[in-house]
Amino acid sequence: MPGAPRLIALREAGSCVGCGAGVPAGARAVVDRETATITCQACVAAAQAAAPPSGLPMHHGEKVVADRLDELTPEGVRLLHDRRIPRTEASIDHIAVAPAGVLVIDAKNHRGRVRLQAGDGREQPRSHRLMVGRRDGSHMVQGMHAQLKEVRDCLASAEGAAVPVTGVLCLVEAEWPLIRRRPLVIDDVHVVWPAKLHDYALDPRSLEDADIDRWHGVLADGFAAS
């Protein structure tokens, strides 16, 4: 289980990466040496209060995410769990048709600190890798692109090309740095923890109840249960 963030006395004054307030020399703050940023005590306390729960029981990632999504059904979210991609042996863990649009969700159990790492010189400029602990998880992001294409194609076949579709990689057991208040976005795939699915499903509200019912039916027909 990850420990509490370490507060140290600053040798030099600086500005908090969270709120922008000045932090004088000698004040205690969290220092991230990888990004050369500091976070004041107030922002650390706020981040701890809002952080996703740690030390989750060892459940399968899909079950944890399914349970979290099921809690959103009173808010008008319609769900499809474990749906097969046509003409393949592959499947999509979860599809949520929600007020904010369609979420295509892949659930993983990987543990470790989540971060982006700049690619080496052999890769395209400005490319990044998704790291979970010491593991390069970029393949999980790339694997979502095929799922997103299938869902968008299915919607487009029913005149739903304008429906918002978001790819979400949900890491159930991962450790999130307290100074990071937003999920990661890499190659248009959002990397989140389970509690964050609420925000993605409900904000902004783009679809009415009738739209949700319609597109849920289209996707249910297009992707049979595994």
C-alpha positions as CSV (number, residue, x, y, z in Angstrom):
1,M,0.0,0.0,0.0
2,P,1.4,3.4,-0.9
3,G,2.6,5.5,2.0
4,A,1.7,9.1,2.8
5,P,3.5,11.8,0.7
6,R,6.7,13.0,2.2
7,L,6.8,16.7,3.2
8,I,10.2,18.3,3.3
9,A,11.5,21.8,4.2
10,L,12.2,23.7,1.0
11,R,15.7,25.1,0.6
12,E,14.4,27.7,-1.8
13,A,11.1,29.5,-2.3
14,G,8.9,28.4,-5.1
15,S,5.3,28.2,-6.4
16,C,2.8,25.4,-5.8
17,V,2.1,23.4,-9.0
18,G,-1.5,22.9,-7.7
19,C,-2.8,26.3,-6.7
20,G,0.0,28.6,-7.8
21,A,0.6,30.1,-4.4
22,G,4.0,31.1,-3.3
23,V,5.8,28.7,-0.9
24,P,8.6,30.3,1.1
25,A,11.9,28.8,1.8
26,G,11.8,26.6,5.0
27,A,8.1,25.8,4.5
28,R,7.2,22.1,4.2
29,A,5.9,20.8,0.9
30,V,6.0,17.7,-1.4
31,V,8.8,17.8,-4.0
32,D,8.6,15.8,-7.2
33,R,12.1,15.6,-8.5
34,E,11.1,14.0,-11.8
35,T,9.1,17.1,-12.8
36,A,10.9,19.7,-10.7
37,T,7.6,20.8,-9.1
38,I,6.5,21.4,-5.5
39,T,3.0,21.0,-3.9
40,C,2.0,23.0,-0.9
41,Q,0.6,21.3,2.2
42,A,-2.9,22.6,1.5
43,C,-3.0,21.1,-1.9
44,V,-1.6,17.8,-0.6
45,A,-4.3,17.7,2.1
46,A,-7.0,18.4,-0.6
47,A,-5.6,15.7,-2.9
48,Q,-5.6,13.1,-0.1
49,A,-9.2,13.9,0.7
50,A,-10.2,13.4,-3.0
51,A,-7.8,10.5,-3.8
52,P,-9.3,7.1,-4.9
53,P,-9.3,4.4,-2.2
54,S,-6.2,2.3,-1.9
55,G,-5.7,-1.3,-0.8
56,L,-8.7,-2.7,-2.6
57,P,-9.4,-6.3,-2.1
58,M,-8.1,-8.6,-4.8
59,H,-11.1,-8.7,-7.1
60,H,-10.9,-9.1,-10.8
61,G,-10.6,-5.7,-12.5
62,E,-13.7,-6.2,-14.6
63,K,-15.9,-7.0,-11.6
64,V,-14.7,-3.9,-9.7
65,V,-15.4,-1.7,-12.7
66,A,-18.8,-3.4,-13.4
67,D,-19.9,-2.8,-9.8
68,R,-18.8,0.9,-10.0
69,L,-20.7,1.3,-13.3
70,D,-23.8,-0.4,-12.0
71,E,-24.0,2.3,-9.3
72,L,-24.6,4.8,-12.1
73,T,-27.7,3.3,-13.5
74,P,-30.0,5.5,-11.4
75,E,-28.4,8.4,-13.2
76,G,-29.6,7.2,-16.5
77,V,-26.5,5.2,-17.6
78,R,-27.2,2.1,-19.7
79,L,-24.6,-0.6,-19.6
80,L,-23.2,-3.5,-21.7
81,H,-20.7,-5.8,-20.0
82,D,-18.4,-8.2,-21.7
83,R,-19.4,-7.8,-25.3
84,R,-17.8,-9.7,-28.2
85,I,-16.3,-7.8,-31.1
86,P,-17.9,-9.2,-34.3
87,R,-15.8,-11.6,-36.4
88,T,-13.2,-11.9,-33.7
89,E,-12.4,-13.7,-30.5
90,A,-11.8,-10.4,-28.8
91,S,-14.2,-8.6,-26.4
92,I,-14.9,-5.2,-24.9
93,D,-15.0,-5.2,-21.1
94,H,-17.7,-2.5,-20.7
95,I,-19.7,-0.1,-22.8
96,A,-21.5,2.6,-21.0
97,V,-24.1,4.7,-22.8
98,A,-24.4,7.7,-20.6
99,P,-25.5,11.4,-20.5
100,A,-22.0,12.4,-21.5
101,G,-21.8,10.0,-24.4
102,V,-20.5,6.5,-25.0
103,L,-17.7,5.2,-22.9
104,V,-15.6,2.2,-24.1
105,I,-13.9,0.9,-21.0
106,D,-11.1,-1.6,-20.6
107,A,-10.5,-2.7,-17.0
108,K,-7.0,-3.8,-15.7
109,N,-5.7,-4.9,-12.4
110,H,-2.1,-3.7,-12.7
111,R,-0.4,-2.3,-9.7
112,G,2.3,0.4,-9.4
113,R,2.6,4.2,-9.7
114,V,1.0,5.6,-12.9
115,R,2.9,8.1,-14.9
116,L,3.8,9.2,-18.5
117,Q,7.4,8.7,-19.6
118,A,8.8,10.5,-22.6
119,G,9.7,8.2,-25.5
120,D,13.3,7.6,-26.5
121,G,14.9,9.1,-29.7
122,R,13.8,6.2,-31.8
123,E,10.2,7.1,-31.4
124,Q,8.1,9.9,-33.0
125,P,8.7,13.3,-31.5
126,R,6.6,14.2,-28.4
127,S,5.6,10.5,-28.0
128,H,5.0,9.2,-24.5
129,R,4.7,5.8,-22.8
130,L,2.2,4.9,-20.2
131,M,4.2,3.4,-17.2
132,V,2.5,1.5,-14.4
133,G,5.3,0.9,-11.8
134,R,8.2,-0.4,-13.9
135,R,5.9,-1.9,-16.5
136,D,5.4,-0.2,-19.9
137,G,1.7,-0.3,-20.3
138,S,1.5,1.5,-23.7
139,H,0.2,-1.6,-25.4
140,M,-3.0,-1.3,-23.3
141,V,-3.6,2.1,-24.8
142,Q,-2.9,0.9,-28.3
143,G,-5.2,-2.1,-27.8
144,M,-8.1,0.2,-27.2
145,H,-7.9,1.8,-30.6
146,A,-9.4,-1.2,-32.3
147,Q,-12.3,-1.3,-29.8
148,L,-13.0,2.4,-30.3
149,K,-13.1,2.0,-34.1
150,E,-15.6,-0.9,-33.9
151,V,-17.9,1.1,-31.6
152,R,-17.7,4.2,-33.7
153,D,-18.4,2.2,-36.9
154,C,-21.4,0.5,-35.3
155,L,-22.9,3.9,-34.3
156,A,-22.1,5.4,-37.7
157,S,-24.0,2.6,-39.4
158,A,-27.1,3.8,-37.6
159,E,-26.5,7.5,-38.3
160,G,-24.8,8.0,-35.0
161,A,-21.4,9.3,-36.2
162,A,-21.8,12.4,-34.1
163,V,-22.3,10.6,-30.8
164,P,-19.3,11.3,-28.5
165,V,-17.2,8.2,-27.9
166,T,-14.5,8.1,-25.3
167,G,-11.9,5.4,-24.7
168,V,-11.2,4.8,-21.0
169,L,-8.5,2.6,-19.5
170,C,-9.5,1.9,-15.9
171,L,-6.6,0.8,-13.6
172,V,-8.2,-0.8,-10.5
173,E,-5.1,-1.4,-8.3
174,A,-2.8,1.3,-9.5
175,E,-1.2,4.1,-7.4
176,W,-1.9,7.6,-8.4
177,P,0.4,10.5,-7.5
178,L,-1.3,12.8,-5.1
179,I,-0.2,15.9,-6.9
180,R,-2.0,14.8,-10.1
181,R,-5.7,15.9,-10.0
182,R,-6.6,14.8,-13.5
183,P,-6.5,11.4,-15.2
184,L,-3.8,10.9,-17.8
185,V,-4.6,11.2,-21.5
186,I,-2.4,9.4,-24.0
187,D,-3.2,8.9,-27.7
188,D,-6.8,10.0,-27.0
189,V,-7.3,7.3,-24.4
190,H,-8.1,8.4,-20.8
191,V,-6.4,6.5,-18.0
192,V,-8.4,6.7,-14.8
193,W,-9.3,5.0,-11.5
194,P,-12.7,3.5,-10.9
195,A,-14.3,6.3,-8.9
196,K,-13.5,8.7,-11.7
197,L,-15.9,6.9,-14.1
198,H,-18.8,8.9,-12.5
199,D,-17.5,12.2,-13.9
200,Y,-16.8,10.7,-17.3
201,A,-20.4,9.3,-17.5
202,L,-22.2,12.4,-16.4
203,D,-20.3,15.5,-17.4
204,P,-20.9,17.1,-19.8
205,R,-24.5,16.0,-20.5
206,S,-24.7,15.5,-24.2
207,L,-27.4,12.9,-24.7
208,E,-31.1,12.9,-23.7
209,D,-32.7,9.8,-22.2
210,A,-34.3,8.9,-25.6
211,D,-30.8,9.1,-27.2
212,I,-29.3,6.9,-24.6
213,D,-32.0,4.3,-25.1
214,R,-31.6,4.4,-28.9
215,W,-27.8,4.1,-28.9
216,H,-27.8,1.4,-26.2
217,G,-30.1,-0.6,-28.4
218,V,-27.8,-0.1,-31.5
219,L,-24.7,-1.2,-29.6
220,A,-26.5,-4.2,-27.9
221,D,-27.4,-5.4,-31.4
222,G,-23.9,-4.8,-32.7
223,F,-22.0,-6.5,-29.9
224,A,-23.4,-9.7,-28.6
225,A,-22.7,-10.9,-25.0
226,S,-19.7,-13.1,-24.7
